[in-house]
Amino acid sequence: MNFFPHLVTSIHSLSVQARRRLILMRAGRFLIGLLLTLFFITSWTTLGVERFPPPEFEPGYQMPTLTTPSPRANAMDYLDVAVLLATLSAASWAVLKTRSRRRVFGVMIFSLLYFGFYRKGCVCPIGSIQDVALSLFNHGYAVPLTVLIFFLAPLLFTLAFGRSFCAGVCPLGAIQDIFLIKPVKVPGLLSQALGMIPYFYLGTAVLLAATGSAFIICDYDPFVAFFRRTGSLPMLMFGAGMLIIAIFVGRPYCRFLCPYGAILRVLSRFSKWNVTLTPTDCIQCRICEAACPFGAIAEPSAKPAGPRGTWPQLIGSIVLVPVLIALGGWLGGRMAVPLSKIHPAVRLAELVAAEDAAKTVDTSDATRAFRATGRPVAELNTQALEIRRNFVGGSWLLGAFIGFALGLKLAALAWGSAQTTFDPDSANCLACGRCYTYCPKEILRVKQGQKVACEVCAGKT
């Protein structure tokens, strides 16, 4: 009879301890974030932005012979692979076996220092999407083995252990996690809508890489300028703005932009092991829901287990998927011409054609350099037309892919099974381990385990 009041008192004391831990962890993250900010500022003033345009030399000037450093040894690339596999294993162990936020945070800091500041954000699984896409559609390009491993290893780990790569290995996620000080909850509907952007980004990046147009994931990486401590002012401002948002919104790039995260989000639904709390004895205290800054704790439904939607909604979602695919494909096909202008050859052909139509020459450095080669304009136009034809098919597939992703999202909202307890959603959970720190039942389990371990060491059992 006295068990329930005792449990409530224990939970209240544990909640106080959790709040104290939260204050200490936020203070620690603030100090680390402050040190990183000072490091960025001091580094940028010495190594930073290219402030002046290159000088224009007089005709006949001979450029001196440049001495270039030797390329990085292949053995060092395989060292990167070994470190990647080791950190993936350590993060998975910390998340699923020891269930320790502190250990996850330690792996995260190491990955930030190694893959971020030491390796300067390259090579990374996120950017490797483009290398793989280019090798699949361009037989003249062979993706390096180390890059292929960087692309595949996190995917395989996700199928086995959930999003352990996002938890502690990705330097882009780590730098955002450190800056998270005052998290606010993004409304569910807005979060669902913003969550579609990574699929659009993924499809566009694959299309541009496959056509040899651009590697936009690398070009618009918000944090690589910090890792390399050099870059353009717009990218510095973009990264700084993302970190300012990350103070209040948990990992905004990971949740609402990262194309690799879109792949991991799908694969994590099929993971053999995932983050779980206490599905058998959840006390509905909602502390885990408040502690999660990513909105990944799915709230229990009042309905019994089964599809969420009504039968008209379920049938409508099935019919809507092919309609969205067809509509998306049609809209994507209309975007082929604007998208093809991203390719340098298509842009050059249009500039040359505009000069010929206006009977002017040398209106830009690009056309001046082209005319100096003596290459026939007809050959350039043929190349541009071939690229544009590739964009017609690719843009149609891009639109169909986005329509398919949107249709599946709507179908998932109707067909998703209702939950009976508070538990992390496998797709949205970034396996950060915060819920372990604040769940009263988890804290009791850890304390009981420590007590048993102490008794075993003392020879009492």
N, C-alpha and C positions, 0 to 999 in steps of 0.2 A: 504493500500500500504506500510505503514511503519512497518507492523507487522513482516514481515520476517526478515529484518535487526535487529529489536529489539530482535527477538527470537534467532538469531545467536549470538548477543552480550550476551544475558542471558546464552546461552549454553556455550559460551566461559568462562564466569565468573564462571559458575558452574563447568566447567572442571578444572579451577584453584583451586577451593575449593576442588574438588575431589582429585586432586593431593596432596594438603596439607593434606587432611585426610589420603591418602595413606602413606605419609611420617610419620605422627604421629603414625598410626597403626603399620607400620613396625618397628618404633623405640620402641614402646611398646612391640611388639612381641619379638624383639631382646633382650630387657632387661629381659623379662620373660624367654626366652630361655637361656640367660646367667646365670640367677639365678638357673634354673633347672640343667644346666650343672655343676655349682659349687656344687650344692647339690648332684648330682650323684657322683662326684669325691670324695668329703669329706666322703660321706656315704660308698663308695666302699673301701676306705682305712681303714675304721674301721670295716665294717661288710661284706666286699666283698667276693672275690673269695676264694674258698678253696685252699690254697696255698700248703698244705702238705698232703701226703697220710696218711691214718690212720695207727697207729703203729701196729706192729705185736707182739702179746702178747705171753708169754711163755706158754707151755702146762700146763693145770690145773688152769689157771688164771680164777677167778670168776668175772664176770662182775657185777658191783654194780646195785642195783635196781634203775631204773630211775623213776623220778617223772614227769608225763606228765600233761600238763594243761588240764583242763576240756574242752570238745568240745563247740563250739559256740552255744549258745541257739537258739532254733528254732525260737523264737520271733525275734531275730536279722536277721535271714534269710528273714523273712517276712517284716522286715523293709527295707531290700535291695530291695525287690519287690516293696514296696510302693515308695521308692526313684526312682526306675526305671520308674514306671508309671508316677510319678510326673515330672521327667525330660523329658520324652517323650512328655507329654502334654505341658510343658513349651517350649520345642524346637519347637513343631508344632505351638503353638500360636505365638512364636516370628517370625517364618519363614513366616507363611501364613497370620496371622492377623495383627500384628504390622509391619511386613516386615522390621525388624530392625536387622542389622548386629551386633550392639552393644549388644542387648539382646541375640542373638544367641551365641556370644562370651562369655557372662557371664555364660550362661548355660553350655557351653563347659568347662570353667575353673572349675566350680563346679563339673562337672562329672569327670574331670581329677583328682581332689583332692579326691573325694569320691570313685569312682569305681577303679581309678588307684592306688593312694598312700595309701588310707585308707583301701580299700578292697583288695589291692594288685593284681588287675586284675582278681579276681576269686570271684564269678562265673561271666562269661561273655557270652553273646549270641553267640559269635563266637565259643568258645570252647564247648558250649552246643550242637552243631551239633553232636559231637562224642558221647555224652551221649544218645541222642535220637536215633542215629544209632545203638548203642550197645543194647539198650533196645528193638528195633524192631526186631533184629536178634538173640538175646540171651534172652530166657525167664527166665533165672535165674537172670537177672538184671532188676531192676525197677528204672526208672529215677525219682529222687526226684521232687516233685511238684514245688518247687521254681525254679529248673533248667528248667523244662518244660515251666514255665511262662516266664523265661528269654529268652527262645528260641522263643516262639510264640508271645510275646507282640510286639517286633519291627516289626515282619512280618505283624501283623494286623494294626499297626500304619502306616506302609508303604502303605498298600492297601488303607488306608483312606487319609493320609496326605503326601505321598511321603517319601523321605529318611530323615525324621527328626531325626532318630536314628544316622545316619552318621553326620548330621549337628551339633548336640551338646551333644549327650549322650555317644557315644563310646569314651573311654579314649585313645584308640590307634589312632583314628583319631585326637583327640584333641592335643596330644603331637606332632604329625606331623604338624598340622596346626600352632602351635605356632612357630615352627622352620622355617616356610616358609617366607623367607626374600626377595630373589631375584628370583622370579619365571620365568622359561623359558617354552616355549611352546613345548610340545612333538609333533613331526610330526604325522599327522593323521593316516597314514598307520602303523607306528610303534606303535602308541597308540592302534589301532585296534588289532594288532598282540599280544601285551603284555596283552591286555584285555582278551585273551583266557586262560591265565595261571590260573586265579582263578577257572575256571570250572574244569581244570585238578586237581588242588589242592583239590577242593571240592570232586570230585569223589574219589580221592585217599584216602583222610581222612575218608570218609564214608566207603570205603572198609576195611581199616586197623582197624577202630573202630568196624565195624560189625563182623570181624573175631577175635577180641580180640588181635590184634597184637600190636597196638600202638596208642597213642593219639598224632599224629604228630602236630596238630594245637597248642596244649599246649606246646609240647616239643620244637617247633621252633617258639614260639611267640617272636618277636624281642624286645618287650618292657617290658615284665613281669620281666626280670632281673632288670630293672630300678625301677619298681614299688615295688619289694620286696627287692631291694638293696642287692641281693645275687644271685649267680649263677655261671655258668662256664664262663671262659674267652672267648671261641668262641662265646657264645651267647651275651656276652657284646659287643664284636667287631661287631657282626652282627647288633645289635640294634644301636650302634653308627654309623655304616656305613649307616644304613637306615635313621637316623636323618640327617646325612651330605647330603645325596641325597635329603631329604625333604627340605633343604634350597633352592634348585633350582627347584625341581619337586614337584608339589603339591600333597601331600599325596600319595607317591608311593606305600606303602603297601595296602592302601584302594583300589586303582585303579588297581593294577597289581598283587596282591597276595591274598587279603582277600577272603576266601571262602564264608563267610556270605554275603559279598558285592555282590557276584555273584547271590545269591538268591534275595537280595533286588533289584538288577538291573533289574531282570525280573519282580518282583512284582510291581515295581514303574511304569511300563508301563500301569498298570491297576488301578493306584491310582485315587481316586475320585477328589482329589485336588492336585495340584502340583505348583511348583514355576513358576510364569509367570511375564513378564515385562509389556510391553505396546503393545500387539498384534494389537490394533485398530489404534494406532497413532504412530507407530515406525518411527523415523526420519532417520534411517539408519546411525547413527553416529559411530557405531562400538565400542563405549567406553566399553559396557558390554562385548564384545568379548575379548577386550584387558585386562579387569579387571579380567576375570575368569581364575584362574590358572589351572583348570582341563580340559580345552577344551570342556566344556559342552554346550557352546552357539552354536547352530546349525546355520550355515550361510544360508541365503535364496538362493533358487535355481532360475535360470533364466527360468526353465521350468514351465509350469502351474501345478497346483496341480494334483497329481497322482503319480503312481510308478516312481521311479528314472530310472530304467533300460529299455533297449529295450526288445521287445518281445522275441528274442532268449535268452537274458540273464535271463528273467523271467522263461521261460520254462526250461532252463538249470539248474537254481537253484532248481526247483522242482524235476528234475530227479537226481540231485546231492545228495540230502539229504539221500535217502535210500542207495545210493552207499557208502557214507561216513560212515553211520551207520554200514553197513556190513564190510567195510574195517577196521573200528575202532574196531569192535568186534573181528575180526580175529587177528589183531595186539595185542589187549588186551589179548586174549587167549594165545599168545606166551609169554607174560610177567608173566604168572601165577607162574612159578617156581622161577624166581628171586624175585618177590614180596613176595612169601610165606616165603622166608628166613628171612623176617623181624620179623616173629613170633618167640618168644623165644623157643617154643617147637621144631619147625622145625630146627632152628639153633643148638639146643642141640643134636637132633637126628643125624644131619650130623657130628657134632664133635665126638660123640660117635662112629659112623660108621667109621670115619677116624682113630680113635684110634684103633678100633678092626682090621681094615685092616692092619695097620702098626704094630700091636701087641705091642702097647704102651698104658700106662694108665696115668691118672692124668696130662695131658698136659695143662689143664686149670682149673680154679676154678670152672667153671660150671660143667664140667664132673666129677671133684672130688666130688663135692657136690651131684651130681646125683648118683654116684656109692655108696656113703656112705649111701644113703637111702635104698639100696637093691632092688629097683624097677626093674622089668624085662625089658631088652632092647626091647623085642618084644612089650611090652605094649607101650613104648615110640614111637616105629616105627609106630604102629597102629594109635596112636594119630596124629603123623606128617602126615601120609598119608591122614587121614580124613581132616585135616586142608588144605592140598594141594588140595584136591578135592573141598573144598569150594572156594579156590582161583581161580580154573579154571573157575567156573561159575561167580564168582565175577569179575574177570579180564576181562572176555568177556563183562559183563555188563558195566564195567568201560570204555572199549574201545568204545563200542556202544554209551555210553552217551557222550563221548568227540566228536565222529563223528557227533552225533546229534547236539551238541552245535555249532560245526564248520559249519555244514550245515545251521543251522538257522542264524548264523552270516552272511554267504554269501547271504542267501536269503533276510535278512533284508537290506543288502546294495543295493539289486536290487529292492526290493518291497517297501522300506520305502517311505512314502509320502513326496513330496517336500514341503518346507516351503516358505512362502512369507515374513516373518519378522525374525529379530534376536530374538530368544527366547531360553531358556534353554531346552536342551534335557532331557526328564524325566528320562531316564535310567542312563545317565552319570552325571546328576546334583546331587551334594552332599548337596544341600540346605544350603550352607554356608552364603548366604545373601550378598556376596560382590557386586553382580550386582545391588542390590538395592542402594548401597552407591554411585555408579558412574553413574547410568543412569540419564541423564538430565531431562527427563520427570518425572521420579520417584521423583527426588529432588524437582521439581516444584510442584508436587502433594502434597508432604509432607509439603512444605512451605505454599501452599494454605490452607491445612488442619489446620496447626498451626494458620494461620491468622484468619480463620473462628472461631476456638476455642477461640482465644483471644477476638474476637468481641463478641462471645456469653458470655464469662465471664465478659466482660465490659458492657453487657446489650445493645449493639448496634443493635443486631438482635433478 
